[in-house]
Amino acid sequence: MTPSKTGPALPPRLRPMLLFILLTMMTFGGPMAIVLVGRGGDRPGWPPDRPVEWWTFGIVTIGFILLMASCILDASQTLRQSRRNATRSDPESNADSPPDRPEVQS
């Protein structure tokens, strides 16, 4: 078995984990907040009749979209950076060539 060319594994970064935790909290807590706030007022059904219900719905929806976009942007930046670092560390490799495959022995 050959040693890895990339070196030891890097410890997980804090930003993606924090974004993922916040997105998870928004995914579960957001709908619960919308339901709990929407139960009040003169008419507890849909559509909401109070401005606070609409504000809650809007803030939860926009917050979820922003967190999802942040997770996607962070992942794409991390992937781009890791590809850039891989090409810098191995100048002999060609970025257009497919990755090396281990030989199969039968």
Backbone as JSON Lines, residues from 0, in Angstrom:
{"i":0,"aa":"M","n":[0.84,-1.16,0.0],"ca":[0.0,0.0,0.0],"c":[0.9,1.24,0.0]}
{"i":1,"aa":"T","n":[0.58,2.22,-0.81],"ca":[1.4,3.42,-0.9],"c":[0.86,4.48,0.05]}
{"i":2,"aa":"P","n":[1.73,5.31,0.61],"ca":[1.26,6.37,1.49],"c":[0.49,7.43,0.71]}
{"i":3,"aa":"S","n":[-0.37,8.12,1.41],"ca":[-1.18,9.16,0.78],"c":[-0.32,10.34,0.38]}
{"i":4,"aa":"K","n":[-0.59,10.9,-0.79],"ca":[0.17,12.05,-1.26],"c":[-0.29,13.35,-0.61]}
{"i":5,"aa":"T","n":[-1.48,13.34,-0.06],"ca":[-2.02,14.57,0.51],"c":[-1.62,14.79,1.95]}
{"i":6,"aa":"G","n":[-1.05,13.82,2.59],"ca":[-0.63,13.98,3.98],"c":[-1.71,13.57,4.95]}
{"i":7,"aa":"P","n":[-1.52,13.9,6.22],"ca":[-2.51,13.51,7.21],"c":[-3.82,14.27,7.02]}
{"i":8,"aa":"A","n":[-4.89,13.68,7.5],"ca":[-6.21,14.3,7.39],"c":[-6.26,15.58,8.23]}
{"i":9,"aa":"L","n":[-6.9,16.59,7.69],"ca":[-7.04,17.84,8.41],"c":[-8.2,17.75,9.4]}
{"i":10,"aa":"P","n":[-8.09,18.41,10.53],"ca":[-9.22,18.41,11.47],"c":[-10.39,19.17,10.85]}
{"i":11,"aa":"P","n":[-11.6,18.83,11.23],"ca":[-12.76,19.51,10.65],"c":[-12.75,21.0,11.0]}
{"i":12,"aa":"R","n":[-13.15,21.78,10.03],"ca":[-13.2,23.23,10.26],"c":[-14.46,23.58,11.03]}
{"i":13,"aa":"L","n":[-14.43,24.71,11.69],"ca":[-15.55,25.12,12.54],"c":[-16.7,25.73,11.75]}
{"i":14,"aa":"R","n":[-16.4,26.54,10.74],"ca":[-17.45,27.26,10.01],"c":[-18.47,26.32,9.36]}
{"i":15,"aa":"P","n":[-18.06,25.28,8.61],"ca":[-19.09,24.43,8.0],"c":[-19.93,23.69,9.04]}
{"i":16,"aa":"M","n":[-19.3,23.3,10.13],"ca":[-20.08,22.61,11.17],"c":[-21.09,23.55,11.82]}
{"i":17,"aa":"L","n":[-20.68,24.79,12.07],"ca":[-21.58,25.77,12.65],"c":[-22.74,26.06,11.7]}
{"i":18,"aa":"L","n":[-22.44,26.24,10.42],"ca":[-23.51,26.48,9.44],"c":[-24.47,25.3,9.38]}
{"i":19,"aa":"F","n":[-23.93,24.09,9.41],"ca":[-24.77,22.9,9.35],"c":[-25.66,22.79,10.6]}
{"i":20,"aa":"I","n":[-25.11,23.11,11.76],"ca":[-25.9,23.06,12.99],"c":[-27.01,24.1,12.95]}
{"i":21,"aa":"L","n":[-26.68,25.32,12.51],"ca":[-27.71,26.37,12.4],"c":[-28.79,26.0,11.4]}
{"i":22,"aa":"L","n":[-28.39,25.41,10.27],"ca":[-29.37,24.99,9.27],"c":[-30.27,23.89,9.82]}
{"i":23,"aa":"T","n":[-29.71,22.97,10.58],"ca":[-30.5,21.91,11.19],"c":[-31.49,22.47,12.19]}
{"i":24,"aa":"M","n":[-31.04,23.42,13.0],"ca":[-31.93,24.05,13.97],"c":[-33.06,24.8,13.27]}
{"i":25,"aa":"M","n":[-32.73,25.48,12.17],"ca":[-33.75,26.21,11.42],"c":[-34.73,25.25,10.75]}
{"i":26,"aa":"T","n":[-34.24,24.11,10.3],"ca":[-35.1,23.12,9.64],"c":[-36.13,22.56,10.59]}
{"i":27,"aa":"F","n":[-35.74,22.28,11.82],"ca":[-36.69,21.71,12.78],"c":[-37.43,22.79,13.58]}
{"i":28,"aa":"G","n":[-36.72,23.84,13.98],"ca":[-37.34,24.86,14.81],"c":[-38.18,25.86,14.05]}
{"i":29,"aa":"G","n":[-37.84,26.12,12.79],"ca":[-38.58,27.1,12.0],"c":[-40.05,26.75,11.81]}
{"i":30,"aa":"P","n":[-40.36,25.56,11.31],"ca":[-41.77,25.19,11.17],"c":[-42.53,25.17,12.5]}
{"i":31,"aa":"M","n":[-41.83,24.75,13.58],"ca":[-42.5,24.77,14.88],"c":[-42.81,26.19,15.31]}
{"i":32,"aa":"A","n":[-41.89,27.12,15.04],"ca":[-42.15,28.53,15.37],"c":[-43.31,29.07,14.56]}
{"i":33,"aa":"I","n":[-43.37,28.73,13.29],"ca":[-44.47,29.19,12.44],"c":[-45.81,28.65,12.96]}
{"i":34,"aa":"V","n":[-45.86,27.38,13.33],"ca":[-47.11,26.79,13.84],"c":[-47.5,27.4,15.18]}
{"i":35,"aa":"L","n":[-46.53,27.57,16.08],"ca":[-46.86,28.11,17.4],"c":[-47.33,29.56,17.31]}
{"i":36,"aa":"V","n":[-46.7,30.36,16.49],"ca":[-47.12,31.75,16.35],"c":[-48.44,31.82,15.59]}
{"i":37,"aa":"G","n":[-48.64,30.93,14.62],"ca":[-49.85,30.96,13.81],"c":[-51.09,30.46,14.51]}
{"i":38,"aa":"R","n":[-50.95,29.85,15.67],"ca":[-52.12,29.33,16.39],"c":[-52.92,30.42,17.09]}
{"i":39,"aa":"G","n":[-52.33,31.6,17.23],"ca":[-53.02,32.67,17.94],"c":[-53.88,33.51,17.0]}
{"i":40,"aa":"G","n":[-54.45,34.56,17.55],"ca":[-55.25,35.47,16.74],"c":[-56.71,35.05,16.69]}
{"i":41,"aa":"D","n":[-57.48,35.81,15.91],"ca":[-58.91,35.53,15.79],"c":[-59.18,34.26,14.98]}
{"i":42,"aa":"R","n":[-58.32,34.02,14.01],"ca":[-58.52,32.87,13.13],"c":[-57.22,32.08,13.09]}
{"i":43,"aa":"P","n":[-57.15,30.92,13.76],"ca":[-55.89,30.18,13.84],"c":[-55.55,29.39,12.58]}
{"i":44,"aa":"G","n":[-56.36,29.43,11.54],"ca":[-56.07,28.68,10.31],"c":[-55.19,29.48,9.35]}
{"i":45,"aa":"W","n":[-55.12,28.93,8.14],"ca":[-54.33,29.59,7.09],"c":[-55.28,30.36,6.2]}
{"i":46,"aa":"P","n":[-55.0,31.52,5.73],"ca":[-53.78,32.31,5.85],"c":[-53.74,33.07,7.17]}
{"i":47,"aa":"P","n":[-52.58,33.45,7.59],"ca":[-52.45,34.19,8.85],"c":[-53.18,35.53,8.79]}
{"i":48,"aa":"D","n":[-53.72,35.94,9.93],"ca":[-54.45,37.2,9.97],"c":[-53.72,38.29,10.74]}
{"i":49,"aa":"R","n":[-52.6,37.97,11.38],"ca":[-51.85,38.99,12.12],"c":[-50.5,39.23,11.46]}
{"i":50,"aa":"P","n":[-50.01,40.47,11.54],"ca":[-48.71,40.77,10.94],"c":[-47.57,39.96,11.56]}
{"i":51,"aa":"V","n":[-47.64,39.64,12.85],"ca":[-46.56,38.87,13.49],"c":[-46.46,37.47,12.89]}
{"i":52,"aa":"E","n":[-47.58,36.92,12.45],"ca":[-47.54,35.61,11.82],"c":[-46.85,35.68,10.46]}
{"i":53,"aa":"W","n":[-47.13,36.72,9.7],"ca":[-46.48,36.89,8.41],"c":[-44.99,37.18,8.58]}
{"i":54,"aa":"W","n":[-44.65,38.0,9.57],"ca":[-43.24,38.3,9.82],"c":[-42.48,37.03,10.21]}
{"i":55,"aa":"T","n":[-43.08,36.21,11.06],"ca":[-42.44,34.96,11.48],"c":[-42.23,34.05,10.28]}
{"i":56,"aa":"F","n":[-43.27,33.92,9.45],"ca":[-43.16,33.08,8.26],"c":[-42.06,33.6,7.34]}
{"i":57,"aa":"G","n":[-42.0,34.89,7.12],"ca":[-40.99,35.48,6.24],"c":[-39.57,35.35,6.78]}
{"i":58,"aa":"I","n":[-39.4,35.61,8.06],"ca":[-38.06,35.53,8.67],"c":[-37.55,34.1,8.67]}
{"i":59,"aa":"V","n":[-38.41,33.14,8.98],"ca":[-37.99,31.74,8.97],"c":[-37.63,31.3,7.55]}
{"i":60,"aa":"T","n":[-38.43,31.67,6.58],"ca":[-38.16,31.28,5.2],"c":[-36.87,31.91,4.68]}
{"i":61,"aa":"I","n":[-36.69,33.21,4.9],"ca":[-35.48,33.9,4.45],"c":[-34.25,33.37,5.19]}
{"i":62,"aa":"G","n":[-34.39,33.12,6.49],"ca":[-33.27,32.57,7.26],"c":[-32.84,31.21,6.74]}
{"i":63,"aa":"F","n":[-33.82,30.36,6.42],"ca":[-33.49,29.04,5.88],"c":[-32.77,29.16,4.54]}
{"i":64,"aa":"I","n":[-33.27,30.03,3.66],"ca":[-32.65,30.2,2.34],"c":[-31.23,30.74,2.48]}
{"i":65,"aa":"L","n":[-31.02,31.7,3.38],"ca":[-29.68,32.25,3.57],"c":[-28.71,31.21,4.13]}
{"i":66,"aa":"L","n":[-29.16,30.42,5.08],"ca":[-28.29,29.38,5.65],"c":[-27.98,28.3,4.62]}
{"i":67,"aa":"M","n":[-28.97,27.92,3.81],"ca":[-28.72,26.93,2.77],"c":[-27.72,27.46,1.74]}
{"i":68,"aa":"A","n":[-27.89,28.72,1.33],"ca":[-26.95,29.31,0.37],"c":[-25.54,29.42,0.98]}
{"i":69,"aa":"S","n":[-25.46,29.75,2.26],"ca":[-24.15,29.82,2.91],"c":[-23.46,28.46,2.95]}
{"i":70,"aa":"C","n":[-24.22,27.41,3.24],"ca":[-23.64,26.05,3.24],"c":[-23.14,25.68,1.85]}
{"i":71,"aa":"I","n":[-23.91,25.98,0.81],"ca":[-23.51,25.64,-0.55],"c":[-22.28,26.44,-0.96]}
{"i":72,"aa":"L","n":[-22.26,27.74,-0.65],"ca":[-21.11,28.57,-0.98],"c":[-19.85,28.1,-0.26]}
{"i":73,"aa":"D","n":[-19.97,27.79,1.01],"ca":[-18.81,27.33,1.77],"c":[-18.28,26.0,1.21]}
{"i":74,"aa":"A","n":[-19.18,25.11,0.85],"ca":[-18.75,23.83,0.28],"c":[-18.05,24.04,-1.06]}
{"i":75,"aa":"S","n":[-18.58,24.93,-1.88],"ca":[-17.95,25.15,-3.18],"c":[-16.59,25.83,-3.03]}
{"i":76,"aa":"Q","n":[-16.46,26.75,-2.07],"ca":[-15.16,27.39,-1.84],"c":[-14.15,26.38,-1.3]}
{"i":77,"aa":"T","n":[-14.58,25.51,-0.41],"ca":[-13.69,24.5,0.13],"c":[-13.23,23.53,-0.96]}
{"i":78,"aa":"L","n":[-14.15,23.13,-1.83],"ca":[-13.79,22.24,-2.93],"c":[-12.82,22.92,-3.89]}
{"i":79,"aa":"R","n":[-13.08,24.17,-4.22],"ca":[-12.2,24.9,-5.12],"c":[-10.81,25.06,-4.5]}
{"i":80,"aa":"Q","n":[-10.76,25.36,-3.2],"ca":[-9.48,25.52,-2.51],"c":[-8.72,24.2,-2.44]}
{"i":81,"aa":"S","n":[-9.41,23.11,-2.17],"ca":[-8.72,21.83,-2.1],"c":[-8.2,21.4,-3.46]}
{"i":82,"aa":"R","n":[-8.93,21.7,-4.52],"ca":[-8.44,21.4,-5.87],"c":[-7.21,22.24,-6.2]}
{"i":83,"aa":"R","n":[-7.25,23.52,-5.81],"ca":[-6.11,24.41,-6.05],"c":[-4.89,23.92,-5.28]}
{"i":84,"aa":"N","n":[-5.08,23.52,-4.04],"ca":[-3.96,23.02,-3.23],"c":[-3.42,21.71,-3.79]}
{"i":85,"aa":"A","n":[-4.27,20.87,-4.33],"ca":[-3.82,19.6,-4.89],"c":[-2.98,19.83,-6.14]}
{"i":86,"aa":"T","n":[-3.35,20.79,-6.96],"ca":[-2.56,21.05,-8.17],"c":[-1.25,21.74,-7.83]}
{"i":87,"aa":"R","n":[-1.22,22.53,-6.78],"ca":[0.03,23.18,-6.36],"c":[1.0,22.18,-5.75]}
{"i":88,"aa":"S","n":[0.48,21.22,-5.01],"ca":[1.36,20.27,-4.32],"c":[1.94,19.23,-5.27]}
{"i":89,"aa":"D","n":[1.29,18.97,-6.39],"ca":[1.76,17.97,-7.34],"c":[1.85,18.6,-8.73]}
{"i":90,"aa":"P","n":[2.97,19.29,-9.05],"ca":[3.06,19.99,-10.33],"c":[3.16,19.06,-11.52]}
{"i":91,"aa":"E","n":[3.51,17.78,-11.31],"ca":[3.63,16.85,-12.42],"c":[2.28,16.39,-12.93]}
{"i":92,"aa":"S","n":[1.26,16.45,-12.09],"ca":[-0.05,15.97,-12.51],"c":[-0.72,16.98,-13.41]}
{"i":93,"aa":"N","n":[-1.54,16.49,-14.29],"ca":[-2.29,17.34,-15.2],"c":[-3.72,17.42,-14.68]}
{"i":94,"aa":"A","n":[-4.27,18.62,-14.58],"ca":[-5.61,18.78,-14.03],"c":[-6.67,18.17,-14.94]}
{"i":95,"aa":"D","n":[-6.38,18.04,-16.25],"ca":[-7.36,17.5,-17.18],"c":[-7.35,15.98,-17.22]}
{"i":96,"aa":"S","n":[-6.3,15.35,-16.7],"ca":[-6.21,13.9,-16.77],"c":[-7.04,13.28,-15.65]}
{"i":97,"aa":"P","n":[-7.57,12.08,-15.89],"ca":[-8.36,11.42,-14.85],"c":[-7.46,10.99,-13.71]}
{"i":98,"aa":"P","n":[-8.01,10.82,-12.51],"ca":[-7.19,10.41,-11.37],"c":[-6.63,9.0,-11.57]}
{"i":99,"aa":"D","n":[-5.51,8.76,-10.92],"ca":[-4.86,7.45,-11.01],"c":[-5.74,6.4,-10.36]}
{"i":100,"aa":"R","n":[-5.8,5.25,-11.01],"ca":[-6.56,4.15,-10.45],"c":[-5.57,3.06,-10.03]}
{"i":101,"aa":"P","n":[-5.8,2.44,-8.9],"ca":[-4.91,1.36,-8.48],"c":[-5.07,0.15,-9.4]}
{"i":102,"aa":"E","n":[-3.96,-0.53,-9.61],"ca":[-4.01,-1.71,-10.46],"c":[-4.66,-2.86,-9.71]}
{"i":103,"aa":"V","n":[-5.5,-3.59,-10.43],"ca":[-6.19,-4.72,-9.83],"c":[-5.4,-5.98,-10.15]}
{"i":104,"aa":"Q","n":[-5.06,-6.74,-9.13],"ca":[-4.32,-7.97,-9.31],"c":[-5.29,-9.14,-9.21]}
{"i":105,"aa":"S","n":[-5.21,-10.02,-10.2],"ca":[-6.13,-11.15,-10.15],"c":[-5.43,-12.43,-9.8]}
